[in-house]
Amino acid sequence: MKYVLVSGGVISGVGKGIIASSCGLLFKTAGLTVSSIKIDPYLNIDAGLMNPLEHGEVFVCDDGAETDLDLGNYERYLGVTLGGDNNITTGKIYHHVITKERRGDYLGKTVQIVPHLTNEIQNWVERVAKVSVDESGREPDVCISKLVELGGTVGDIESAPFIEAMAQLQRRVGKDNFLQIQVSYVPLIGSEQKTKPTQRAISDVRSAGLRPDIIACRCETPLEEATIQKIANSCQVERNQVVGVHNVSTTYQVPILLAQQGFLATLSDLLKTDVIQKDPKLVDDGKLIWQEWQGLAMNQVHSLETVTIALVGKYTSLHDSYMSVSKALEHASMHCRKKLNLIWIESTHLEEEHKTNNPAEYYSAWHNLTTASGVLVPGGFGERGTTGMVLSAQWARENNVPYLGICLGMQLAVVEYARHVCGMDKASSAEFDETCEQPVIIYMPEIDKTKMGGTMRLGKRATVFQSGTEWSRLRKLYGEKKEIWERHRHRYEVNPELIDQLEKGGLSFIGKDETGERMEVIELKDHKWYVGVQFHPEYLSRVLAPSKTFLGFFAAAAGCLEEITEAYKDRHDLSHKIPLV
């Protein structure tokens, strides 16, 4: 097993996740199988209860684990299927160690950070690294771990056990089996690229017991040769062990940028990956992956036609709150060969009350909504901003503008339809008003109302297309498939007692769960594209295999739905494991 540790220094947000994902992609193009692990220092067991405005989105895996958003980056780039164990948190490690102590596994010894906690971290990494994550069924050749910030924050208390554990793992497995990439920031002051912060960060990392093998330098402009030489000399590494990652028009160009600098050759030389016996099929698949990746990335650069999508949400002040949604839209735009113009609309700005408080924001929000080619309302929790979301759904329905509602966005589309088409004036969701007269959306009966963490309907579950729905635009994208599998994350559902009334009013429930009792997909027949899904299709969207739900929505907004449907209806069903190509 080869281990690659990606750490960061100087400042946070330098792109460790993108560089880790790009590294894995390059390994995969060489015919190697790759897995990934994200290490987070917080005490939460998982990310499920963390505020999206503080932490970013919660990414959900097939097994229902609620994890850090970086696992989404890894799955999207590498086409792999990760699980909850691929996201390590301090809370998980402490919980595991304390459980063993209470069980008596340590035979009465004093349990300490070193060696017990650090050993548990290493054991966890080594165990998970061997788990197959793709259809090949092979044990991965390389495991890429993204660690918490190092360098400038090496003194942080919460990071210390993980840093020590990785330093020990580095010594345990040997230099040919462990490689560290330190991602640093090279600021541009005037016209001069400053190397001192990087030098300081590398010094701090080494004092903690780690030895960076490659220094990836983030910078606004291409790294100058003199800067590269200076960093190499002062940090005691070879010239080819310093790579520049300057700003590019799309992050999908980062792997290409690294490849142009001989990054894969350097990785292979340091890790001796040439001795690994490769499956000839994976080698051939890797070449096709790289060919398609380069084509899609470069098409994005040269695309001329722009399609504007309005994303109406309640966490839009932090775009990472909808990371998978925005990436799924990017994937769809790449395959439609269009450029995405994503407009972020805070849903509260569309509400009448905001017109009084801040008329400029109110009118700007409505202008952005009404001039967009498509409207997307994503998931969320709580009542705040839902009136604006309902208004968005109503605008799209009444004006034949392509609409996609995800989870809460689907539920609010049902509420809007019940109120304004089916005559149910008091229709609402029990999430906002438990005593409402016409609860169109209700709490799922099997869900625990007292314990919040990990108690929703989570993970990969079946959706069955109903008979008589062959007309569905969404269904046509799936070809002959009668059943699809998507990832879920919700506590509420459409009230089954009101389905007949809603269907008589013209709302079609084209997809239900395997029991036929839980509504999964709504669609309007005489509309350009009006679809709501209870599941989260963004979690299964990949760069080389876009979510068909997002692909159809974007294609409808771009005016090329028929062409895209014909081209993609026979491609691999994305609700199952993603193919290599």
Secondary structure, 3 states (H helix, E strand, C coil): CEEEEEEECCCCCCCHHHHHHHHHHHHHHCCCCEEEEEEECCCCCCCCCCCHHHHCCCEECCCCCEECCHHHHHHHHHCCCCCHHHEEEHHHHHHHHHHHHHHCCCCCCCCCHHHHHHHHHHHHHHHHHCCCCCCCCCCCCEEEEEEEECHHHCCCHHHHHHHHHHHHHHHHHCHHHEEEEEEEECCEECCEECCHHHHHHHHHHHHCCCCCCEEEEEECCCCCHHHHHHHHHHCCCCHHHEEEEECCCCHHHHHHHHHHCCHHHHHHHHHCHHHCCCCHHHHHHHHHHHHHHHHHHHHHHHCCCEEEEEEEECCCCCHHHHHHHHHHHHHHHHHCCCEEEEEEEEHHHHCHHHHHHCHHHHHHHHHHHHCCCEEEECCCCCCCCHHHHHHHHHHHHHCCCCEEEECHHHHHHHHHHHHHCCCCCCEEECCCCCCCCEEEEEECCCCCCCCCCCCCEEEEEEEEECCCCCCCHHHHHCCCCCEEEEEEEECEEECHHHHHHHHHCCCEEEEECCCCCCEEEEECCCCCCEEEECCCHHHHCCCCCCCHHHHHHHHHHHCCHHHHHHHHCCCCCCCCCCCCC
